[in-house]
Amino acid sequence: MGSTPTNASKGNTVEYLARDYRMAPSGEGPLAAEWKDKPHRLIYDLCSEVDRLEAELIGEQEQAALDVLRIDQQWGEELEALKRQHADEIERIYDQHRADLQAMEYQYEDCPDRNGLVWGDDNA
């Protein structure tokens, strides 16, 4: 995490890493003097960075959700167009499989050893 605290009294902006903030309370690192002098500034800087990152993340999540909806709608429209374009072929395939399934059902019903077909010889 890189945070960019603004020191209003000095008028400069410096980028620090999370480890710099972790080291400050123990009197080490580039923020040690700031922690000793005005520790609340570091807390405010960290809170501001968390707020900024949270807003960025929420924005990315919202954009991702909108992208998913857009893609879903696009694919749905393309699928419907393909269904319309190939409706006769799809219906023919469904009819063919329905007929195959019915034929298999009739064969099953006419079989004297139906349990053997379903469960195997052990459970007949």
Rosetta blueprint (number, residue, H / E / L):
1 M L
2 G E
3 S E
4 T L
5 P L
6 T E
7 N E
8 A L
9 S L
10 K L
11 G L
12 N E
13 T E
14 V L
15 E L
16 Y E
17 L E
18 A H
19 R H
20 D H
21 Y H
22 R H
23 M H
24 A H
25 P H
26 S H
27 G L
28 E L
29 G L
30 P L
31 L L
32 A H
33 A H
34 E H
35 W H
36 K H
37 D H
38 K L
39 P H
40 H H
41 R H
42 L H
43 I H
44 Y H
45 D H
46 L H
47 C H
48 S H
49 E H
50 V H
51 D H
52 R H
53 L H
54 E H
55 A H
56 E H
57 L H
58 I H
59 G H
60 E H
61 Q H
62 E H
63 Q H
64 A H
65 A H
66 L H
67 D H
68 V H
69 L H
70 R H
71 I H
72 D H
73 Q H
74 Q H
75 W H
76 G H
77 E H
78 E H
79 L H
80 E H
81 A H
82 L H
83 K H
84 R H
85 Q H
86 H L
87 A H
88 D H
89 E H
90 I H
91 E H
92 R H
93 I H
94 Y H
95 D H
96 Q H
97 H H
98 R H
99 A H
100 D H
101 L H
102 Q H
103 A H
104 M H
105 E H
106 Y H
107 Q H
108 Y H
109 E H
110 D H
111 C L
112 P L
113 D L
114 R H
115 N H
116 G H
117 L H
118 V H
119 W H
120 G L
121 D H
122 D H
123 N H
124 A L
